[in-house]
Amino acid sequence: MNKNQEVNELLTIFMEECSEGAIEASKHIRFGDEREGCKVIPLENEVGDILCMIDLLCEYELIDIEDALERSKQKREKLKKWSNLKKL
């Protein structure tokens, strides 16, 4: 597998994990902590998978973690202004 194929696979898996995180968040809103009598896969599992993919994006030098963390701070400031979240 060449570098381009690896990057494409990495980005594809990242997209899939982000989608799975969104789906789990939606199901948590809709159904709460339990679905059909079975404990749901915790949202933490999906977030952990996304964090793994972020680590890999850094290792493959597709993102710079310092730049991403700076953007995170900027987003938090925007949320202070435009959201109703209390713990910002």
Stockholm file with secondary structure:
# STOCKHOLM 1.0

chainA/1-88         MNKNQEVNELLTIFMEECSEGAIEASKHIRFGDEREGCKVIPLENEVGDILCMIDLLCEYELIDIEDALERSKQKREKLKKWSNLKKL
#=GR chainA/1-88 SS CCHHHHHHHHHHHHHHHHHHHHHHHHHHHHHTTEETTEECCCHHHHHHHHHHHHHHHHHTTSSCHHHHHHHHHHHHHHHHHHCCCSCC
#=GC SS_cons        CCHHHHHHHHHHHHHHHHHHHHHHHHHHHHHTTEETTEECCCHHHHHHHHHHHHHHHHHTTSSCHHHHHHHHHHHHHHHHHHCCCSCC
//
